[in-house]
Structure formats: C-alpha cells, structure tokens
C-alpha cells in the first residue's frame, strides 16, 4: 500500500532534519512547507522573510496555498506510482491533517503521521543556531514558536490512527532506527 508520511510539530522540533533524512534513506520524494512556500513566492529558499506572525508569506491565505501545493505534489507522486511521499510541515491545524487523510483515502494510500517533539531548551538552542546559519530555509523565531504554542491543535483525531510520537533529542541516525521500528511496527 502506498503511504504519505507526514512529519509534523512545532517549529524547531527536529521534524525537517528527520523527515529529510528519512526521505533520503528510503529514496522518497520530500516536500517541505518552508521550501514550497518560498518557491510559491518566487524566493530563493535561503531568503530570510522576517515578517511577524500571520504577515507576509505567512498569512493564513498563503499558508493554505502552501499546504494545498504540498497535497497536489503528494497526489501527483502517488498517481505516478511512487510507493510513498514525505511531507514536512507544522500541520498545526486539525483541518490541515484531515486534508492529508482525505487525500490518502482518495488515493487508496495510508497516512502515517509522525509528531516530532523536543524540550523547550532544545528549541531555543536550535532557533539560535538557525539564526546564525545563512543557508537556513526556515524563518522560525522564538516569538513564532510562542505564537504556535498557543494555536497548535493537539492531534487527538490521530490517536487511534497509528500516530507516532518521537522525541528528537537523539542523533538523527538513532532517530531513524527508532522510527524505522515504529513505522514497520505500525504496518
């Protein structure tokens, strides 16, 4: 059965690092909301967009366009016969996650949601490191993290659908091994 792997969680939770390595490990198409968002805006991925919460390319309308583009790409890959696709984004709203579930059903695929989490101290460390990296794609900052804390909808609707939660405080190779066991255990 084809699969849509969705790596999601709050900013700086380690989801992009893990999702990208997972996709590379299995040779799967990988789509990241930060990259797709900037592509839709006609920007280089490393262009900094320091707009405030819900401003610039981070308005609700632009975010909807971004998540729709992710769904369209996943659908195209599944219809082309790819065994799976990896989506990487916050997916902080239940409605965004339900759209992925609907796509999976329409394509006869399974949706596997991987919630990435880490301690707040680690979030701060990662955000500080990212701020110093001129090649960083994400525009996540502490104030955005705090805003997301207040609005992130817990994935309660996924609890009985094989939700995988992974703490991302270990090296990525260790996380891949853990995730491989979780994913194959859920099959």
N, C-alpha and C positions, 0 to 999 in steps of 0.2 A: 504494500500500500504506500502511495506517495505521502510525503509529510511536509508540513510547514512548521519549522522550528522558530519560535518567537522568543528571543532573549529580551526581557523587559525589566524595568525597575527604575528607580530614581537616578538622577544624574550622578556620575562618578561611582556607580555601584559595581563597575567592572564588567558590565554587560557587553560593551563593544569589544573589549580585548578578548573576552571569552568567545563571543559569537564569531568574530573574525577567525580566531584560531580553530574553532570547531568547523567552520565552513571550509577552511583550508585543509584541515585534516581529512575531511570526507569529500573534498572536491566539489563542493556545492556552491550554487550562486548565493551571493551575500549582498544584502541591501541594508544600508544604514540611514536612518532618518536625517542625520546631520548632513551627510553627503547628498542625499536626494534633495533635501530642502535647498541646499546651496546650488545644486545643479538646476533646479526649477527656477531659482532666482537669477541664473546666469552668472554665478560667482564661482571662483576657484574654491575648492574645499577648505583651503587654509586661510581664506579671507575671514578676518575677525568681524563679527557683527555684534557689537556690544549694546544693542538695543535692550531696553528694560523688558520686564515680564509682559507678555502679550503685546509687544510692539514689533515693528519692522517685519522681518521674515518669520517672526514667532507669534503673529496674530492667530486667532482661532481659525480664521478662514484659510490662511496659508498653511497652518498645521493640518487642516482637513485635506487640502490638496496634496500635501506631502504623504500622508497616510494612505490616501487613495492611490497615489503613484506607486507606493510600496505594494499595495494589493494588486494593482494592474501588472506589475512586474512578476510578482509571485504567480499569478494566474497564467501569464504568458509562459513562464518556465514550466509549470505543471502541464499545460496543454502541449508543450513541445516535448513532453515525455521525461523531463528531469525527475529523478527519484525523490528529490526534496529541495527545499529552498530555505534559506536562513534570513529572517527579518530581525532587525536590531533597532529598538527604539524604546522610549519610555512606556508607551501604551498605558498611560496613566488613567485613562478613562475606560470604564466598562464597555461603552459603545464601540471604542476602537478595537477592543479584544473580541467583541461579538461580531464585528465585521470580518475578522480573520476566521472565526469559527464558521460564519456563513460561507465564506469563500471555500474553506476546506470541505464543507458539506457539498457545495455546488460542483466541486471537482472530484468528489469521491476520495478525498485525502483526509489524513488525520492532522490535527493541530496539536503540537506539543509546546506548551508554554513553560519557559524556564525563567523564574523570578530570581534575579540577582540582587543580593543584599550585602551590605558590609557595615561596620561600625562607623559612627559619625566622625570619629577622629581620623579614620582612614579616608573618608570622603574629603575632609579638609586637606589632608596631605595630597591626595590625588588632584584636587582642584588647584592647589598651589603649584604642583608640578606641571599641570596642563597650562597654567597661565604663563609659565616660562618657556613653553615649547612653541616655537614659531610655526611648526607644521601641524599643530593640533587642529582638528576639524571641529570639535565641539566648542560651543560658546558658553558652556555651563560655568556658572559662577555661584558663589555662596548664596547670594540673595535669590538666585533662581532655585537653588536647592531648597531654601526655606519656603519659598512660594509653592514648590512642588510638594513639600511635606504636607502643606495644608490642603492641597487639592487632589493628591494621589488617591484614587479609589481602590481599596483593597480588592484583590482578585477572588473574592468569595465565590463568585459564579464558576470558578475553575477548580475548586477544591475537590469535587467528585469527578473531574475530567482529567486526572493524571497530572495536575500541577506539580512541577519540580521546583523546589526552592534550593538555591545553592549560595552559601556564604563564599564570597570571592576574596577572602583574605590569604589564601594559599597561593603558591606559584601556579601559573597558568597550566603547566604540564600536569600538576597534581589535580587541578580542577577538571581538566579534560578527562583524566582517568575516572574521577568520581562521576562526571557527567555521562561518560560512556556507560558506566554500570547502571546509572539511573535510567538513561534512555532505553537501553536494551532490556532492563528490568521492567519497563513500562510497556514493552511491545507484547 
